[in-house]
Amino acid sequence: MSVAFTREEDVEAAAAHLPDRPISPHANLVTPEGVAFLETALAEARAAFSKAQTAGGVQVDRTAMARAARDLKYFAARRASAQVVETVLGSDRVMFGSTVTFDRDDGRQQTFRIVGEDEADAARGMVSHVSPLARALLGKAVGDVGSVAGKDVEILTIA
């Protein structure tokens, strides 16, 4: 069938069937800041859902309604399963919530904080506790070496 013969509402209906956001199979560990992020995201999702419902109903913009419903479902599930882990200050081992500075084989020095999956943002210096980097560093002490993608990283500081 030619594209010219498809109805506009069929295209919109197809767009309204968005797949669910995938839920990680890992424990939903979060920092106190991470739980605050989830609560904010859940409130925003609720607001978007309410707005989509009152903005003329589903017939006006099914895609907005589907997106709002998908996000509401995701953030409700993530907030319900969140396990807040308080950062332990003064630990000599890398753990959830630690900020770790390390040297890479190529001479670069980097610093990342190990956080929950939903709060991870490498551009802001935060990596997920299930990332290869975090897994390579968790449990190690200053001076220890971990291997990430076949490259060594040496821990310089833990905060």
Secondary structure as UniProt FT lines:
FT   HELIX           3..5
FT   HELIX           8..15
FT   STRAND          29..30
FT   HELIX           32..54
FT   TURN            55..56
FT   TURN            58..60
FT   HELIX           62..81
FT   STRAND          83..84
FT   TURN            89..90
FT   TURN            96..97
FT   STRAND          99..104
FT   TURN            105..106
FT   STRAND          109..115
FT   TURN            117..119
FT   HELIX           122..124
FT   STRAND          126..128
FT   TURN            129..130
FT   HELIX           132..137
FT   TURN            138..139
FT   TURN            142..143
FT   STRAND          145..148
FT   TURN            149..150
FT   STRAND          151..158
//
